[in-house]
Amino acid sequence: MCLMTDELDEIRQRRLAQMQDQAISQQQQIQDQAERERQAKEQMHVIMLQILEPDARERLNTIRITKPEFARSVEQQLVALAQSGRLRQKITDAQFKDILTQLTPARREFTIRRKG
């Protein structure tokens, strides 16, 4: 009887150690992912500083507050333009407005008619 409980305790200890190792590994992966995301954000910020005038950056930050997904999309497209060499100078606020109007999906207008 004592032999069985010793074996069970040993199995439990091994399983506990295995679970702790897995938890540590998962935590490390989460930290690594967070660090990669932080670095990517920092790189994006540096690139935006290089290709946007201050007024255009301010406009982008305002958009990021209201439409974060759209702002990320715009940033990615601006980075692609910069990497392909299609940007020769910093983008002004007026140019940025033009880019935004091209990227913004067309709005549908609805008319409501009342009968009677």
N, C-alpha and C positions, 0 to 999 in steps of 0.2 A: 504493500500500500504506500509506503513512504517513497519507494522507488518511482512509482507513477506520479506522485505529486512533485517530486524533484524534476522529473522529465517535463511535466506540464509547466512548472516554473521556468525551466530553461527555454522551452518553446516560447513562452510568453515574453521572456526577456529578449530573445532574438527578434521576435515580431515587433516588440516595442522599439528596439534599436533600429530595425529596418524602417519603421514608420517615421521615426525621428530623422533618419537620414533622408528619407523622401521629402519630409517637410522642409528640411534645411535646403535641399536641392531646389525645391519649388520656390522657396523664398529668394534664393540666389538668382534664379531665372527671372523672377519678377523684378528684382533690383536691376539686373542687367537690361531688361526691357525698358524700364523707366529711365535708365541712364542713356540708352540709345535714343529714346524719344526726346530727352532733354537736349542731347547733342544735335539732333535733327532740327529742333526748334531754334537752337542757337545759330546753326548754320543758315537757316531760313531768314532769321532776323538780320544776320550780317549781309546776306545777299540783298535783302530788301533795302538796307541802308545804302548799299552801293548803287542800286538801280532806280530808286524812287527819291524824288525831291521830298522835303519835309511835309509839304501840304498834301502830297499824294499819299505819304505814309500815314498821315493823320486820318485821311479819308478811309484808307484800308483798315486802320484800327477801329474806326467807327463801324464799318461794315462787319468786322469780326465780332463786334459786340452783338449785333442784331442777327447776322447770318453767318455763323462760324464755318459751316460747310462751304458756302459760296466763297468766303474769304480764302479758305484753304485752296479751293479750286483756282481762284485768281492767282494766288501766290505760285502755285505749281506751274501755271501757264506763263507767268512772268519769268520764272526761273528757266523754263524751257526756252523762252525767247532769248534770255541773256546767254544761256549756254550755247545756243546755236549761232550767236554772234549777230543777231538781228537788231539788237539794241546798241546804238552808237553813243547815246548820251543818256543822262538820267531822265526818267519819265516825269513830266510836270503834272500838276493837278489837272489841267485841261486835257492833256493827252490821256491821263488815267481815266477821266470821265468818259472820254470817247471809247476807251477799251472796255469800260464797264457797260456802256450801252450796247456794245457789240456782244458781250458775254451774257447779258441779262436776257433770260428767255422772254419771248413776246407775251404780253399780257392779253388775256381774253377779256373782252368786255361783254357784260351781260345787261340786257334790258328787261325790265320787269314791266309787263303791261297788265293793267287791272281792267277787268271787265266791269262794265256797268256804270 
